[in-house]
Amino acid sequence: MSEILQDIQRKLVFPIDFVGQRTTHKIVNGALFVGSIAACLVGFFTQSVGNLLYCFLAAYFTCLLAVLPSYSKYNKNRPEWVHPKIGN
């Protein structure tokens, strides 16, 4: 069972660099803010909590599609790691 979980964990790793993390953070915050406002307006004008939830879920899953896969634009600025000097 442990091997199966480790295999799933390896397949679910989406590496991105630090600049990509900042970009996805901005996208998530903006998209969820706009989605929340839109969902509140839809729920208010239709007087339906169900419509509010459906609208917010649509915004949430759209946000996930925008940032969850490791797109190449999130990996453009790979960090250069310092190599240790051995000796004097």
PyMOL Python script that loads the backbone (N, CA, C, O; Angstrom):
from pymol import cmd

cmd.read_pdbstr("""\
ATOM      1  N   MET A   1       0.819  -1.189   0.000  1.00  0.00           N
ATOM      2  CA  MET A   1       0.000   0.000   0.000  1.00  0.00           C
ATOM      3  C   MET A   1       0.866   1.256   0.000  1.00  0.00           C
ATOM      4  O   MET A   1       0.518   2.259  -0.623  1.00  0.00           O
ATOM      5  N   SER A   2       1.991   1.193   0.701  1.00  0.00           N
ATOM      6  CA  SER A   2       2.875   2.343   0.780  1.00  0.00           C
ATOM      7  C   SER A   2       3.462   2.698  -0.588  1.00  0.00           C
ATOM      8  O   SER A   2       3.631   3.873  -0.911  1.00  0.00           O
ATOM      9  N   GLU A   3       3.771   1.677  -1.387  1.00  0.00           N
ATOM     10  CA  GLU A   3       4.328   1.934  -2.716  1.00  0.00           C
ATOM     11  C   GLU A   3       3.319   2.650  -3.605  1.00  0.00           C
ATOM     12  O   GLU A   3       3.686   3.514  -4.401  1.00  0.00           O
ATOM     13  N   ILE A   4       2.053   2.288  -3.466  1.00  0.00           N
ATOM     14  CA  ILE A   4       1.004   2.929  -4.263  1.00  0.00           C
ATOM     15  C   ILE A   4       0.889   4.392  -3.896  1.00  0.00           C
ATOM     16  O   ILE A   4       0.784   5.248  -4.775  1.00  0.00           O
ATOM     17  N   LEU A   5       0.907   4.694  -2.590  1.00  0.00           N
ATOM     18  CA  LEU A   5       0.811   6.086  -2.148  1.00  0.00           C
ATOM     19  C   LEU A   5       2.027   6.895  -2.581  1.00  0.00           C
ATOM     20  O   LEU A   5       1.889   8.059  -2.956  1.00  0.00           O
ATOM     21  N   GLN A   6       3.210   6.300  -2.537  1.00  0.00           N
ATOM     22  CA  GLN A   6       4.411   7.005  -2.982  1.00  0.00           C
ATOM     23  C   GLN A   6       4.369   7.267  -4.478  1.00  0.00           C
ATOM     24  O   GLN A   6       4.811   8.323  -4.930  1.00  0.00           O
ATOM     25  N   ASP A   7       3.843   6.321  -5.257  1.00  0.00           N
ATOM     26  CA  ASP A   7       3.708   6.514  -6.695  1.00  0.00           C
ATOM     27  C   ASP A   7       2.732   7.648  -7.002  1.00  0.00           C
ATOM     28  O   ASP A   7       2.991   8.475  -7.875  1.00  0.00           O
ATOM     29  N   ILE A   8       1.618   7.683  -6.286  1.00  0.00           N
ATOM     30  CA  ILE A   8       0.635   8.771  -6.475  1.00  0.00           C
ATOM     31  C   ILE A   8       1.252  10.105  -6.090  1.00  0.00           C
ATOM     32  O   ILE A   8       1.040  11.103  -6.779  1.00  0.00           O
ATOM     33  N   GLN A   9       2.018  10.140  -4.995  1.00  0.00           N
ATOM     34  CA  GLN A   9       2.646  11.377  -4.551  1.00  0.00           C
ATOM     35  C   GLN A   9       3.645  11.889  -5.591  1.00  0.00           C
ATOM     36  O   GLN A   9       3.709  13.093  -5.838  1.00  0.00           O
ATOM     37  N   ARG A  10       4.421  10.996  -6.199  1.00  0.00           N
ATOM     38  CA  ARG A  10       5.374  11.420  -7.237  1.00  0.00           C
ATOM     39  C   ARG A  10       4.658  12.005  -8.442  1.00  0.00           C
ATOM     40  O   ARG A  10       5.160  12.945  -9.058  1.00  0.00           O
ATOM     41  N   LYS A  11       3.488  11.465  -8.790  1.00  0.00           N
ATOM     42  CA  LYS A  11       2.754  11.954  -9.951  1.00  0.00           C
ATOM     43  C   LYS A  11       2.023  13.260  -9.671  1.00  0.00           C
ATOM     44  O   LYS A  11       1.687  13.985 -10.607  1.00  0.00           O
ATOM     45  N   LEU A  12       1.771  13.573  -8.413  1.00  0.00           N
ATOM     46  CA  LEU A  12       1.041  14.786  -8.066  1.00  0.00           C
ATOM     47  C   LEU A  12       1.937  15.967  -7.722  1.00  0.00           C
ATOM     48  O   LEU A  12       1.434  17.005  -7.293  1.00  0.00           O
ATOM     49  N   VAL A  13       3.241  15.843  -7.897  1.00  0.00           N
ATOM     50  CA  VAL A  13       4.151  16.943  -7.612  1.00  0.00           C
ATOM     51  C   VAL A  13       4.181  17.859  -8.825  1.00  0.00           C
ATOM     52  O   VAL A  13       4.471  17.423  -9.939  1.00  0.00           O
ATOM     53  N   PHE A  14       3.877  19.140  -8.596  1.00  0.00           N
ATOM     54  CA  PHE A  14       3.895  20.139  -9.656  1.00  0.00           C
ATOM     55  C   PHE A  14       4.935  21.195  -9.297  1.00  0.00           C
ATOM     56  O   PHE A  14       4.596  22.201  -8.675  1.00  0.00           O
ATOM     57  N   PRO A  15       6.193  20.985  -9.678  1.00  0.00           N
ATOM     58  CA  PRO A  15       7.231  21.939  -9.268  1.00  0.00           C
ATOM     59  C   PRO A  15       7.137  23.256 -10.037  1.00  0.00           C
ATOM     60  O   PRO A  15       7.000  23.268 -11.261  1.00  0.00           O
ATOM     61  N   ILE A  16       7.213  24.361  -9.298  1.00  0.00           N
ATOM     62  CA  ILE A  16       7.293  25.682  -9.912  1.00  0.00           C
ATOM     63  C   ILE A  16       8.356  26.475  -9.172  1.00  0.00           C
ATOM     64  O   ILE A  16       8.680  26.168  -8.025  1.00  0.00           O
ATOM     65  N   ASP A  17       8.901  27.496  -9.828  1.00  0.00           N
ATOM     66  CA  ASP A  17       9.944  28.292  -9.193  1.00  0.00           C
ATOM     67  C   ASP A  17       9.321  29.384  -8.323  1.00  0.00           C
ATOM     68  O   ASP A  17       8.098  29.493  -8.226  1.00  0.00           O
ATOM     69  N   PHE A  18      10.180  30.192  -7.693  1.00  0.00           N
ATOM     70  CA  PHE A  18       9.704  31.189  -6.745  1.00  0.00           C
ATOM     71  C   PHE A  18       8.908  32.303  -7.422  1.00  0.00           C
ATOM     72  O   PHE A  18       7.907  32.770  -6.877  1.00  0.00           O
ATOM     73  N   VAL A  19       9.341  32.727  -8.596  1.00  0.00           N
ATOM     74  CA  VAL A  19       8.600  33.758  -9.333  1.00  0.00           C
ATOM     75  C   VAL A  19       7.252  33.206  -9.781  1.00  0.00           C
ATOM     76  O   VAL A  19       6.250  33.922  -9.765  1.00  0.00           O
ATOM     77  N   GLY A  20       7.223  31.951 -10.174  1.00  0.00           N
ATOM     78  CA  GLY A  20       5.975  31.302 -10.546  1.00  0.00           C
ATOM     79  C   GLY A  20       5.023  31.185  -9.366  1.00  0.00           C
ATOM     80  O   GLY A  20       3.809  31.307  -9.530  1.00  0.00           O
ATOM     81  N   GLN A  21       5.571  30.947  -8.173  1.00  0.00           N
ATOM     82  CA  GLN A  21       4.733  30.902  -6.980  1.00  0.00           C
ATOM     83  C   GLN A  21       4.091  32.261  -6.717  1.00  0.00           C
ATOM     84  O   GLN A  21       2.913  32.339  -6.369  1.00  0.00           O
ATOM     85  N   ARG A  22       4.858  33.319  -6.883  1.00  0.00           N
ATOM     86  CA  ARG A  22       4.318  34.668  -6.684  1.00  0.00           C
ATOM     87  C   ARG A  22       3.233  34.960  -7.718  1.00  0.00           C
ATOM     88  O   ARG A  22       2.206  35.555  -7.394  1.00  0.00           O
ATOM     89  N   THR A  23       3.460  34.544  -8.951  1.00  0.00           N
ATOM     90  CA  THR A  23       2.482  34.763 -10.016  1.00  0.00           C
ATOM     91  C   THR A  23       1.194  34.003  -9.743  1.00  0.00           C
ATOM     92  O   THR A  23       0.103  34.559  -9.870  1.00  0.00           O
ATOM     93  N   THR A  24       1.313  32.734  -9.368  1.00  0.00           N
ATOM     94  CA  THR A  24       0.108  31.953  -9.091  1.00  0.00           C
ATOM     95  C   THR A  24      -0.628  32.484  -7.870  1.00  0.00           C
ATOM     96  O   THR A  24      -1.856  32.430  -7.815  1.00  0.00           O
ATOM     97  N   HIS A  25       0.109  32.997  -6.895  1.00  0.00           N
ATOM     98  CA  HIS A  25      -0.528  33.580  -5.715  1.00  0.00           C
ATOM     99  C   HIS A  25      -1.365  34.800  -6.104  1.00  0.00           C
ATOM    100  O   HIS A  25      -2.488  34.967  -5.628  1.00  0.00           O
ATOM    101  N   LYS A  26      -0.815  35.644  -6.965  1.00  0.00           N
ATOM    102  CA  LYS A  26      -1.567  36.816  -7.433  1.00  0.00           C
ATOM    103  C   LYS A  26      -2.791  36.407  -8.249  1.00  0.00           C
ATOM    104  O   LYS A  26      -3.863  36.995  -8.104  1.00  0.00           O
ATOM    105  N   ILE A  27      -2.632  35.406  -9.102  1.00  0.00           N
ATOM    106  CA  ILE A  27      -3.759  34.935  -9.920  1.00  0.00           C
ATOM    107  C   ILE A  27      -4.865  34.371  -9.038  1.00  0.00           C
ATOM    108  O   ILE A  27      -6.042  34.669  -9.245  1.00  0.00           O
ATOM    109  N   VAL A  28      -4.489  33.560  -8.057  1.00  0.00           N
ATOM    110  CA  VAL A  28      -5.483  32.955  -7.160  1.00  0.00           C
ATOM    111  C   VAL A  28      -6.216  34.027  -6.366  1.00  0.00           C
ATOM    112  O   VAL A  28      -7.443  34.005  -6.273  1.00  0.00           O
ATOM    113  N   ASN A  29      -5.464  34.967  -5.793  1.00  0.00           N
ATOM    114  CA  ASN A  29      -6.107  36.012  -5.002  1.00  0.00           C
ATOM    115  C   ASN A  29      -7.051  36.852  -5.852  1.00  0.00           C
ATOM    116  O   ASN A  29      -8.178  37.125  -5.438  1.00  0.00           O
ATOM    117  N   GLY A  30      -6.610  37.260  -7.019  1.00  0.00           N
ATOM    118  CA  GLY A  30      -7.461  38.072  -7.889  1.00  0.00           C
ATOM    119  C   GLY A  30      -8.680  37.328  -8.386  1.00  0.00           C
ATOM    120  O   GLY A  30      -9.788  37.865  -8.387  1.00  0.00           O
ATOM    121  N   ALA A  31      -8.476  36.091  -8.809  1.00  0.00           N
ATOM    122  CA  ALA A  31      -9.594  35.316  -9.353  1.00  0.00           C
ATOM    123  C   ALA A  31     -10.626  34.999  -8.282  1.00  0.00           C
ATOM    124  O   ALA A  31     -11.828  35.081  -8.535  1.00  0.00           O
ATOM    125  N   LEU A  32     -10.169  34.639  -7.092  1.00  0.00           N
ATOM    126  CA  LEU A  32     -11.129  34.340  -6.030  1.00  0.00           C
ATOM    127  C   LEU A  32     -11.833  35.597  -5.531  1.00  0.00           C
ATOM    128  O   LEU A  32     -12.999  35.535  -5.142  1.00  0.00           O
ATOM    129  N   PHE A  33     -11.147  36.729  -5.538  1.00  0.00           N
ATOM    130  CA  PHE A  33     -11.796  37.988  -5.150  1.00  0.00           C
ATOM    131  C   PHE A  33     -12.899  38.344  -6.145  1.00  0.00           C
ATOM    132  O   PHE A  33     -14.030  38.637  -5.757  1.00  0.00           O
ATOM    133  N   VAL A  34     -12.556  38.314  -7.425  1.00  0.00           N
ATOM    134  CA  VAL A  34     -13.546  38.633  -8.461  1.00  0.00           C
ATOM    135  C   VAL A  34     -14.668  37.593  -8.458  1.00  0.00           C
ATOM    136  O   VAL A  34     -15.837  37.950  -8.599  1.00  0.00           O
ATOM    137  N   GLY A  35     -14.327  36.324  -8.301  1.00  0.00           N
ATOM    138  CA  GLY A  35     -15.336  35.272  -8.250  1.00  0.00           C
ATOM    139  C   GLY A  35     -16.259  35.413  -7.056  1.00  0.00           C
ATOM    140  O   GLY A  35     -17.457  35.150  -7.161  1.00  0.00           O
ATOM    141  N   SER A  36     -15.712  35.826  -5.920  1.00  0.00           N
ATOM    142  CA  SER A  36     -16.539  36.020  -4.726  1.00  0.00           C
ATOM    143  C   SER A  36     -17.511  37.176  -4.908  1.00  0.00           C
ATOM    144  O   SER A  36     -18.683  37.074  -4.542  1.00  0.00           O
ATOM    145  N   ILE A  37     -17.024  38.271  -5.472  1.00  0.00           N
ATOM    146  CA  ILE A  37     -17.894  39.431  -5.715  1.00  0.00           C
ATOM    147  C   ILE A  37     -18.991  39.052  -6.713  1.00  0.00           C
ATOM    148  O   ILE A  37     -20.162  39.374  -6.512  1.00  0.00           O
ATOM    149  N   ALA A  38     -18.600  38.366  -7.788  1.00  0.00           N
ATOM    150  CA  ALA A  38     -19.586  37.960  -8.792  1.00  0.00           C
ATOM    151  C   ALA A  38     -20.605  36.999  -8.198  1.00  0.00           C
ATOM    152  O   ALA A  38     -21.799  37.108  -8.480  1.00  0.00           O
ATOM    153  N   ALA A  39     -20.144  36.060  -7.377  1.00  0.00           N
ATOM    154  CA  ALA A  39     -21.062  35.101  -6.763  1.00  0.00           C
ATOM    155  C   ALA A  39     -22.037  35.804  -5.816  1.00  0.00           C
ATOM    156  O   ALA A  39     -23.222  35.472  -5.785  1.00  0.00           O
ATOM    157  N   CYS A  40     -21.544  36.764  -5.053  1.00  0.00           N
ATOM    158  CA  CYS A  40     -22.432  37.521  -4.156  1.00  0.00           C
ATOM    159  C   CYS A  40     -23.470  38.300  -4.952  1.00  0.00           C
ATOM    160  O   CYS A  40     -24.640  38.344  -4.571  1.00  0.00           O
ATOM    161  N   LEU A  41     -23.052  38.910  -6.046  1.00  0.00           N
ATOM    162  CA  LEU A  41     -24.002  39.670  -6.861  1.00  0.00           C
ATOM    163  C   LEU A  41     -25.041  38.748  -7.501  1.00  0.00           C
ATOM    164  O   LEU A  41     -26.230  39.068  -7.525  1.00  0.00           O
ATOM    165  N   VAL A  42     -24.592  37.612  -8.015  1.00  0.00           N
ATOM    166  CA  VAL A  42     -25.529  36.659  -8.609  1.00  0.00           C
ATOM    167  C   VAL A  42     -26.508  36.149  -7.556  1.00  0.00           C
ATOM    168  O   VAL A  42     -27.711  36.073  -7.807  1.00  0.00           O
ATOM    169  N   GLY A  43     -25.998  35.805  -6.391  1.00  0.00           N
ATOM    170  CA  GLY A  43     -26.865  35.332  -5.318  1.00  0.00           C
ATOM    171  C   GLY A  43     -27.832  36.392  -4.842  1.00  0.00           C
ATOM    172  O   GLY A  43     -28.981  36.087  -4.522  1.00  0.00           O
ATOM    173  N   PHE A  44     -27.380  37.640  -4.790  1.00  0.00           N
ATOM    174  CA  PHE A  44     -28.248  38.726  -4.340  1.00  0.00           C
ATOM    175  C   PHE A  44     -29.365  39.007  -5.341  1.00  0.00           C
ATOM    176  O   PHE A  44     -30.532  39.130  -4.969  1.00  0.00           O
ATOM    177  N   PHE A  45     -28.988  39.105  -6.619  1.00  0.00           N
ATOM    178  CA  PHE A  45     -29.994  39.454  -7.618  1.00  0.00           C
ATOM    179  C   PHE A  45     -30.968  38.312  -7.915  1.00  0.00           C
ATOM    180  O   PHE A  45     -32.114  38.562  -8.287  1.00  0.00           O
ATOM    181  N   THR A  46     -30.529  37.080  -7.756  1.00  0.00           N
ATOM    182  CA  THR A  46     -31.446  35.954  -7.975  1.00  0.00           C
ATOM    183  C   THR A  46     -32.113  35.499  -6.683  1.00  0.00           C
ATOM    184  O   THR A  46     -33.025  34.673  -6.704  1.00  0.00           O
ATOM    185  N   GLN A  47     -31.651  36.046  -5.551  1.00  0.00           N
ATOM    186  CA  GLN A  47     -32.175  35.669  -4.232  1.00  0.00           C
ATOM    187  C   GLN A  47     -32.081  34.161  -4.015  1.00  0.00           C
ATOM    188  O   GLN A  47     -33.022  33.520  -3.545  1.00  0.00           O
ATOM    189  N   SER A  48     -30.922  33.617  -4.369  1.00  0.00           N
ATOM    190  CA  SER A  48     -30.730  32.176  -4.258  1.00  0.00           C
ATOM    191  C   SER A  48     -29.323  31.877  -3.747  1.00  0.00           C
ATOM    192  O   SER A  48     -28.330  32.274  -4.357  1.00  0.00           O
ATOM    193  N   VAL A  49     -29.255  31.179  -2.632  1.00  0.00           N
ATOM    194  CA  VAL A  49     -27.962  30.765  -2.100  1.00  0.00           C
ATOM    195  C   VAL A  49     -27.356  29.677  -3.000  1.00  0.00           C
ATOM    196  O   VAL A  49     -26.136  29.582  -3.129  1.00  0.00           O
ATOM    197  N   GLY A  50     -28.192  28.886  -3.602  1.00  0.00           N
ATOM    198  CA  GLY A  50     -27.704  27.845  -4.513  1.00  0.00           C
ATOM    199  C   GLY A  50     -26.971  28.433  -5.709  1.00  0.00           C
ATOM    200  O   GLY A  50     -25.910  27.944  -6.098  1.00  0.00           O
ATOM    201  N   ASN A  51     -27.544  29.491  -6.297  1.00  0.00           N
ATOM    202  CA  ASN A  51     -26.861  30.150  -7.415  1.00  0.00           C
ATOM    203  C   ASN A  51     -25.552  30.777  -6.977  1.00  0.00           C
ATOM    204  O   ASN A  51     -24.573  30.772  -7.723  1.00  0.00           O
ATOM    205  N   LEU A  52     -25.533  31.320  -5.757  1.00  0.00           N
ATOM    206  CA  LEU A  52     -24.302  31.887  -5.220  1.00  0.00           C
ATOM    207  C   LEU A  52     -23.229  30.804  -5.128  1.00  0.00           C
ATOM    208  O   LEU A  52     -22.090  31.015  -5.544  1.00  0.00           O
ATOM    209  N   LEU A  53     -23.594  29.657  -4.585  1.00  0.00           N
ATOM    210  CA  LEU A  53     -22.619  28.570  -4.438  1.00  0.00           C
ATOM    211  C   LEU A  53     -22.153  28.032  -5.785  1.00  0.00           C
ATOM    212  O   LEU A  53     -20.965  27.763  -5.963  1.00  0.00           O
ATOM    213  N   TYR A  54     -23.076  27.872  -6.738  1.00  0.00           N
ATOM    214  CA  TYR A  54     -22.677  27.392  -8.066  1.00  0.00           C
ATOM    215  C   TYR A  54     -21.738  28.373  -8.754  1.00  0.00           C
ATOM    216  O   TYR A  54     -20.771  27.968  -9.398  1.00  0.00           O
ATOM    217  N   CYS A  55     -22.024  29.647  -8.617  1.00  0.00           N
ATOM    218  CA  CYS A  55     -21.166  30.664  -9.237  1.00  0.00           C
ATOM    219  C   CYS A  55     -19.782  30.664  -8.594  1.00  0.00           C
ATOM    220  O   CYS A  55     -18.771  30.767  -9.289  1.00  0.00           O
ATOM    221  N   PHE A  56     -19.737  30.550  -7.268  1.00  0.00           N
ATOM    222  CA  PHE A  56     -18.438  30.523  -6.597  1.00  0.00           C
ATOM    223  C   PHE A  56     -17.667  29.256  -6.945  1.00  0.00           C
ATOM    224  O   PHE A  56     -16.456  29.313  -7.154  1.00  0.00           O
ATOM    225  N   LEU A  57     -18.349  28.109  -7.011  1.00  0.00           N
ATOM    226  CA  LEU A  57     -17.667  26.870  -7.388  1.00  0.00           C
ATOM    227  C   LEU A  57     -17.115  26.936  -8.812  1.00  0.00           C
ATOM    228  O   LEU A  57     -16.038  26.409  -9.091  1.00  0.00           O
ATOM    229  N   ALA A  58     -17.849  27.579  -9.702  1.00  0.00           N
ATOM    230  CA  ALA A  58     -17.348  27.751 -11.072  1.00  0.00           C
ATOM    231  C   ALA A  58     -16.086  28.614 -11.066  1.00  0.00           C
ATOM    232  O   ALA A  58     -15.123  28.310 -11.770  1.00  0.00           O
ATOM    233  N   ALA A  59     -16.090  29.680 -10.280  1.00  0.00           N
ATOM    234  CA  ALA A  59     -14.901  30.531 -10.185  1.00  0.00           C
ATOM    235  C   ALA A  59     -13.742  29.775  -9.552  1.00  0.00           C
ATOM    236  O   ALA A  59     -12.596  29.924  -9.976  1.00  0.00           O
ATOM    237  N   TYR A  60     -14.029  28.975  -8.551  1.00  0.00           N
ATOM    238  CA  TYR A  60     -12.995  28.209  -7.855  1.00  0.00           C
ATOM    239  C   TYR A  60     -12.337  27.187  -8.789  1.00  0.00           C
ATOM    240  O   TYR A  60     -11.111  27.088  -8.838  1.00  0.00           O
ATOM    241  N   PHE A  61     -13.149  26.434  -9.524  1.00  0.00           N
ATOM    242  CA  PHE A  61     -12.577  25.426 -10.414  1.00  0.00           C
ATOM    243  C   PHE A  61     -11.868  26.055 -11.618  1.00  0.00           C
ATOM    244  O   PHE A  61     -10.899  25.495 -12.129  1.00  0.00           O
ATOM    245  N   THR A  62     -12.347  27.207 -12.065  1.00  0.00           N
ATOM    246  CA  THR A  62     -11.631  27.935 -13.109  1.00  0.00           C
ATOM    247  C   THR A  62     -10.271  28.381 -12.605  1.00  0.00           C
ATOM    248  O   THR A  62      -9.278  28.321 -13.331  1.00  0.00           O
ATOM    249  N   CYS A  63     -10.232  28.826 -11.365  1.00  0.00           N
ATOM    250  CA  CYS A  63      -8.974  29.224 -10.740  1.00  0.00           C
ATOM    251  C   CYS A  63      -8.020  28.028 -10.629  1.00  0.00           C
ATOM    252  O   CYS A  63      -6.824  28.160 -10.887  1.00  0.00           O
ATOM    253  N   LEU A  64      -8.547  26.876 -10.250  1.00  0.00           N
ATOM    254  CA  LEU A  64      -7.717  25.673 -10.171  1.00  0.00           C
ATOM    255  C   LEU A  64      -7.131  25.299 -11.531  1.00  0.00           C
ATOM    256  O   LEU A  64      -5.961  24.928 -11.629  1.00  0.00           O
ATOM    257  N   LEU A  65      -7.940  25.396 -12.565  1.00  0.00           N
ATOM    258  CA  LEU A  65      -7.439  25.079 -13.915  1.00  0.00           C
ATOM    259  C   LEU A  65      -6.367  26.060 -14.361  1.00  0.00           C
ATOM    260  O   LEU A  65      -5.488  25.708 -15.147  1.00  0.00           O
ATOM    261  N   ALA A  66      -6.436  27.281 -13.865  1.00  0.00           N
ATOM    262  CA  ALA A  66      -5.463  28.292 -14.281  1.00  0.00           C
ATOM    263  C   ALA A  66      -4.112  28.116 -13.605  1.00  0.00           C
ATOM    264  O   ALA A  66      -3.088  28.455 -14.198  1.00  0.00           O
ATOM    265  N   VAL A  67      -4.078  27.596 -12.380  1.00  0.00           N
ATOM    266  CA  VAL A  67      -2.818  27.575 -11.650  1.00  0.00           C
ATOM    267  C   VAL A  67      -2.330  26.192 -11.227  1.00  0.00           C
ATOM    268  O   VAL A  67      -1.148  26.041 -10.918  1.00  0.00           O
ATOM    269  N   LEU A  68      -3.188  25.189 -11.202  1.00  0.00           N
ATOM    270  CA  LEU A  68      -2.765  23.903 -10.659  1.00  0.00           C
ATOM    271  C   LEU A  68      -1.761  23.158 -11.536  1.00  0.00           C
ATOM    272  O   LEU A  68      -0.760  22.681 -11.001  1.00  0.00           O
ATOM    273  N   PRO A  69      -1.961  23.028 -12.836  1.00  0.00           N
ATOM    274  CA  PRO A  69      -0.928  22.336 -13.620  1.00  0.00           C
ATOM    275  C   PRO A  69       0.373  23.138 -13.645  1.00  0.00           C
ATOM    276  O   PRO A  69       0.365  24.367 -13.572  1.00  0.00           O
ATOM    277  N   SER A  70       1.454  22.436 -13.748  1.00  0.00           N
ATOM    278  CA  SER A  70       2.759  23.087 -13.780  1.00  0.00           C
ATOM    279  C   SER A  70       3.060  23.560 -15.202  1.00  0.00           C
ATOM    280  O   SER A  70       3.831  22.936 -15.930  1.00  0.00           O
ATOM    281  N   TYR A  71       2.436  24.673 -15.578  1.00  0.00           N
ATOM    282  CA  TYR A  71       2.667  25.227 -16.907  1.00  0.00           C
ATOM    283  C   TYR A  71       4.104  25.708 -17.027  1.00  0.00           C
ATOM    284  O   TYR A  71       4.741  26.030 -16.024  1.00  0.00           O
ATOM    285  N   SER A  72       4.615  25.759 -18.249  1.00  0.00           N
ATOM    286  CA  SER A  72       6.010  26.149 -18.445  1.00  0.00           C
ATOM    287  C   SER A  72       6.262  27.602 -18.070  1.00  0.00           C
ATOM    288  O   SER A  72       7.395  27.958 -17.746  1.00  0.00           O
ATOM    289  N   LYS A  73       5.237  28.453 -18.105  1.00  0.00           N
ATOM    290  CA  LYS A  73       5.453  29.853 -17.730  1.00  0.00           C
ATOM    291  C   LYS A  73       5.744  30.004 -16.244  1.00  0.00           C
ATOM    292  O   LYS A  73       6.256  31.043 -15.826  1.00  0.00           O
ATOM    293  N   TYR A  74       5.430  28.990 -15.431  1.00  0.00           N
ATOM    294  CA  TYR A  74       5.730  29.040 -14.008  1.00  0.00           C
ATOM    295  C   TYR A  74       7.118  28.495 -13.693  1.00  0.00           C
ATOM    296  O   TYR A  74       7.534  28.519 -12.535  1.00  0.00           O
ATOM    297  N   ASN A  75       7.837  28.007 -14.689  1.00  0.00           N
ATOM    298  CA  ASN A  75       9.166  27.426 -14.486  1.00  0.00           C
ATOM    299  C   ASN A  75      10.257  28.142 -15.273  1.00  0.00           C
ATOM    300  O   ASN A  75      11.310  27.557 -15.525  1.00  0.00           O
ATOM    301  N   LYS A  76      10.035  29.378 -15.662  1.00  0.00           N
ATOM    302  CA  LYS A  76      11.017  30.085 -16.484  1.00  0.00           C
ATOM    303  C   LYS A  76      12.223  30.574 -15.687  1.00  0.00           C
ATOM    304  O   LYS A  76      13.301  30.723 -16.262  1.00  0.00           O
ATOM    305  N   ASN A  77      12.089  30.821 -14.420  1.00  0.00           N
ATOM    306  CA  ASN A  77      13.158  31.427 -13.612  1.00  0.00           C
ATOM    307  C   ASN A  77      13.674  30.446 -12.564  1.00  0.00           C
ATOM    308  O   ASN A  77      13.504  30.651 -11.362  1.00  0.00           O
ATOM    309  N   ARG A  78      14.294  29.401 -13.034  1.00  0.00           N
ATOM    310  CA  ARG A  78      14.844  28.408 -12.119  1.00  0.00           C
ATOM    311  C   ARG A  78      15.967  29.043 -11.293  1.00  0.00           C
ATOM    312  O   ARG A  78      16.780  29.788 -11.841  1.00  0.00           O
ATOM    313  N   PRO A  79      16.028  28.763  -9.986  1.00  0.00           N
ATOM    314  CA  PRO A  79      17.101  29.344  -9.160  1.00  0.00           C
ATOM    315  C   PRO A  79      18.435  28.660  -9.439  1.00  0.00           C
ATOM    316  O   PRO A  79      18.492  27.461  -9.713  1.00  0.00           O
ATOM    317  N   GLU A  80      19.484  29.432  -9.365  1.00  0.00           N
ATOM    318  CA  GLU A  80      20.837  28.905  -9.494  1.00  0.00           C
ATOM    319  C   GLU A  80      21.356  28.650  -8.088  1.00  0.00           C
ATOM    320  O   GLU A  80      21.586  29.588  -7.324  1.00  0.00           O
ATOM    321  N   TRP A  81      21.536  27.394  -7.752  1.00  0.00           N
ATOM    322  CA  TRP A  81      21.981  27.055  -6.415  1.00  0.00           C
ATOM    323  C   TRP A  81      23.494  27.207  -6.320  1.00  0.00           C
ATOM    324  O   TRP A  81      24.219  26.922  -7.273  1.00  0.00           O
ATOM    325  N   VAL A  82      23.953  27.653  -5.176  1.00  0.00           N
ATOM    326  CA  VAL A  82      25.384  27.834  -4.945  1.00  0.00           C
ATOM    327  C   VAL A  82      25.990  26.483  -4.637  1.00  0.00           C
ATOM    328  O   VAL A  82      25.482  25.736  -3.800  1.00  0.00           O
ATOM    329  N   HIS A  83      27.089  26.173  -5.325  1.00  0.00           N
ATOM    330  CA  HIS A  83      27.779  24.917  -5.094  1.00  0.00           C
ATOM    331  C   HIS A  83      28.803  25.124  -3.997  1.00  0.00           C
ATOM    332  O   HIS A  83      29.520  26.125  -4.005  1.00  0.00           O
ATOM    333  N   PRO A  84      28.887  24.199  -3.051  1.00  0.00           N
ATOM    334  CA  PRO A  84      29.845  24.366  -1.949  1.00  0.00           C
ATOM    335  C   PRO A  84      31.288  24.207  -2.448  1.00  0.00           C
ATOM    336  O   PRO A  84      31.580  23.402  -3.331  1.00  0.00           O
ATOM    337  N   LYS A  85      32.165  25.001  -1.852  1.00  0.00           N
ATOM    338  CA  LYS A  85      33.597  24.884  -2.168  1.00  0.00           C
ATOM    339  C   LYS A  85      34.216  23.928  -1.174  1.00  0.00           C
ATOM    340  O   LYS A  85      34.054  24.075   0.038  1.00  0.00           O
ATOM    341  N   ILE A  86      34.920  22.960  -1.694  1.00  0.00           N
ATOM    342  CA  ILE A  86      35.566  21.979  -0.833  1.00  0.00           C
ATOM    343  C   ILE A  86      37.046  22.318  -0.757  1.00  0.00           C
ATOM    344  O   ILE A  86      37.710  22.514  -1.775  1.00  0.00           O
ATOM    345  N   GLY A  87      37.532  22.381   0.427  1.00  0.00           N
ATOM    346  CA  GLY A  87      38.951  22.703   0.624  1.00  0.00           C
ATOM    347  C   GLY A  87      39.118  24.103   1.202  1.00  0.00           C
ATOM    348  O   GLY A  87      38.153  24.714   1.662  1.00  0.00           O
ATOM    349  N   ASN A  88      40.348  24.603   1.175  1.00  0.00           N
ATOM    350  CA  ASN A  88      40.641  25.928   1.738  1.00  0.00           C
ATOM    351  C   ASN A  88      40.340  26.966   0.774  1.00  0.00           C
ATOM    352  O   ASN A  88      40.521  28.149   1.064  1.00  0.00           O
TER     353      ASN A  88
END
""", "prot")
cmd.dss("prot")
cmd.show_as("cartoon", "prot")
cmd.util.cbc("prot")
cmd.orient("prot")
